[in-house]
Amino acid sequence: MTTTTEARPAVSDDRPGLIHAKPVRHPGRWVAIAVIAVLTLMFLNMVIFNPAFNWPLVFQAMNQSPVIEGFWKGTILVTILSMIFGVAVGVVLAVMRLSDNPVLKGVSWVYTWFFRAIPRYVLLTIMGALGVLFTTGLAIGVPFDWKIIQWLGLSGDWRIATFDANAIFVGLIGGVIGLAASEAAYMAEIARAGILSVDRGQMEAAQALGMSRGKAMRRIVLPQAMRVIVPPTGNETIAMLKDTSLLLAIPVTTELFFQLQAIGARTFQVFPILVAATLYYLIASSILMVGQAYLEKRFGRGFGTQVSEDKEKAAKGLAAGSAK
Amino acid sequence: MTAISTEADHLVRAVNVTKSFGTNEVLKGIDLAVDAKEVVCLLGPSGSGKTTFLRLINQMELLTGGRIWVGGELIGIEDRNGKLYVRKDKDIARQRSRIGMVFQRFNLFPHMTALENVMEAPVKVKRQSKADVRKEALELLDMVGLADRARYYPSQLSGGQQQRVAIARALAMKPELMLFDEPTSALDPELVGEVLGVMRDLAQEGTTMIVVTHEMGFAREVADRVVFMDQGVVVEEGPPNEVLLSPKEERTKSFLRRVKQQAEAEAAHDEELAHILEEVAD
């Protein structure tokens, strides 16, 4: 043998060496492979030769500019914005829930209770109808100014700016507000679990170094909580991507599924349109999965078996060196 | 209320400190003064209130009664014209930044490398320039013998190494006072020595230290004074040789007897092991 070291005892007939045994047979695996192969062939046959798929129309529909615009604005942009606001508000709600202030605790609880109870489709429909409540528009200024002015016997108003309520609650902005409000309720629970997963000693150590509670939360606790928060947030993002198809309830028309269905209605070709929508959602969630994997790696620093930057660099340098 | 004057030469002064958790009174009136450059070891059975007292000094808990001064400043409360006010969070943070604390469970920040752990507070709390802090942090890591581990994450370090990084992290704020809360209790026996070694060096450099410990050898060798606590009161205090070798109080005696018995049992075990090894060697 070539790999023997000087200390290794010799191999002889009554002292067997390397094992050359036949592996266990798994006939069941081969049956499963055969069954799956047949099913796959049947599926491919259907996808390729079934005329209902009408592939040329699928790609043609996917390439229409209203569909592309609906994808980028109604699906991707709304997903990103809703998640950004949803996560931000959710983390604030979680911190409120964990604070010592009973009022903040209560507000956070009520918010979560309310927005978790309402289906997103219903919530978005309500968003579209909210304009009814603010017929004179939404204004920024002194609260109850009309009442105060009436008491003081003055006239006019104390308002800096007034916005048309319909412009805010209808359209993509309304969609983002509605979806973000709903998302924040779920994110609050996820963020709370994340914050609670961080050892109490971390907050104590940070405060012992002279950090304020807020700074310790931002610099020490939340980055560690992210390790627990990121994986479920990835799921939430993918769920959000799919829920953008509910924007139609507001109604928002710059949205992928609505635009595709419009084509389907015009051409009387429903199925290819559904295939087009499926492909779009598959592509988008695949991209999100890559992003999630990156974030998990980023916030997993210092945990588990990951090597430090220096070692990685050293390994890269070595690889580069050997390539020369 | 008569004003209690603080003597300038005491860095830490505690007068009649009490602490209750609900109805459970953990500290029943502790008096203690620690001078600058002094090393004081707090000894006593578990549950005697040593750790609680240490945590009160750094305001991890708010004291129930009495007063603690650090550097002439009241801890946790403020005396304005004879009226007492609880200090604001910002003020408490400022007071804490002058006191270094080392924990039993290290509490290093796991998402940061050793170097980042040491740099965090000077950069983010004192707002010092990163380049200066990095230089000082590397010097501190070198001092605790971990210059070559600067880029490692805590999970890649042994317990002893983690605790030495934690000491460097506390020192980076240039504290006037260092508190050690059972710094070697969570370590494997063979790693205790390296941490105590660093602490011995600090004591020799004139760092003011209050150390809660079960390491009698360290207390005897390094402490200027040992304080024996039991059931929330100071039973006996004095130079280590007096308290540890010829204690006056019965409670101190019985505690030291128990520690001695334990040490003897361990020594007997070690001896037995050595004997077996010897026989094997023969």
Interface residues (C-beta under 8 A of the other chain):
Chain A: D199 G201 Q202 E204 A205 A206 Q207 A208 L209 G210 M211 S212 R213 K215 R219 I220 P223 Q224 R227 F299 R301 G302 F303 G304 Q306 V307 S308 E309 D310 K311
Chain B: N58 M60 D89 K90 A93 R94 R96 S97 R98 I99 G100 M101 F103 R105 N107 L108 F109 P110 H111 M112 T113 E120 A121 K124 V125 K126 R151 Y152 Y153 P154 S155 Q156 A166 R169 A170 M173
